[in-house]
């Protein structure tokens, strides 16, 4: 396994599938310690962005991303 800047507690990646309200697959998301990958339905390859670039983008005020509490 390559040396990552960050790591998960138990797994080296998290994989999630996204579905619409009717249960149709929309795409797949993979989250790795240094990369976020997205593959839309019917896509052959994942699109990727570094965790650092994602963090910069999501925290930029121009994205309109709101802070939320759980």
C-alpha positions in Angstrom: 0.0 0.0 0.0 1.4 3.5 -0.8 2.2 5.9 1.9 -0.8 8.2 2.4 -0.9 11.5 4.2 -3.9 10.4 6.2 -5.5 7.0 6.9 -8.8 5.4 8.0 -9.0 3.6 11.3 -9.9 0.2 9.9 -10.1 0.2 6.1 -7.9 1.5 3.3 -10.9 2.8 1.4 -14.7 3.4 1.7 -16.9 2.5 -1.3 -20.5 3.7 -1.6 -23.2 3.3 -4.3 -25.7 6.1 -4.8 -29.3 5.4 -5.9 -32.3 7.7 -6.8 -35.7 7.4 -5.1 -36.8 4.7 -7.4 -33.7 2.5 -6.6 -31.8 3.2 -9.8 -28.0 3.3 -9.5 -26.7 6.9 -10.1 -23.0 6.2 -9.5 -20.2 5.0 -7.2 -18.0 6.9 -4.8 -14.7 5.7 -3.4 -13.0 7.6 -0.6 -9.4 6.8 0.0 -7.0 8.5 2.5 -5.7 10.9 -0.1 -8.2 10.7 -3.0 -11.9 10.9 -3.7 -13.2 9.1 -6.8 -16.6 9.3 -8.6 -17.9 7.1 -11.4 -21.3 7.9 -12.8 -23.6 5.2 -14.0 -22.3 3.8 -17.3 -18.9 5.4 -16.8 -15.9 3.3 -17.6 -13.4 5.1 -15.4 -13.5 7.0 -12.1 -12.9 10.7 -12.0 -10.6 11.6 -9.1 -9.5 14.6 -7.1 -7.0 14.7 -4.2 -8.3 15.1 -0.7 -6.3 18.3 -0.5 -8.0 19.8 -3.6 -11.5 18.7 -2.4 -10.9 20.2 1.0 -9.8 23.5 -0.6 -12.9 23.5 -2.9 -15.5 22.5 -0.3 -14.4 25.1 2.3 -14.3 27.9 -0.3 -17.2 30.4 0.3 -18.0 30.5 -3.5 -19.2 26.9 -3.5 -22.1 27.7 -1.2 -21.4 24.7 1.0 -23.0 25.2 4.4 -21.7 24.1 7.8 -24.0 21.5 9.4 -24.4 19.8 12.7 -25.1 16.2 13.2 
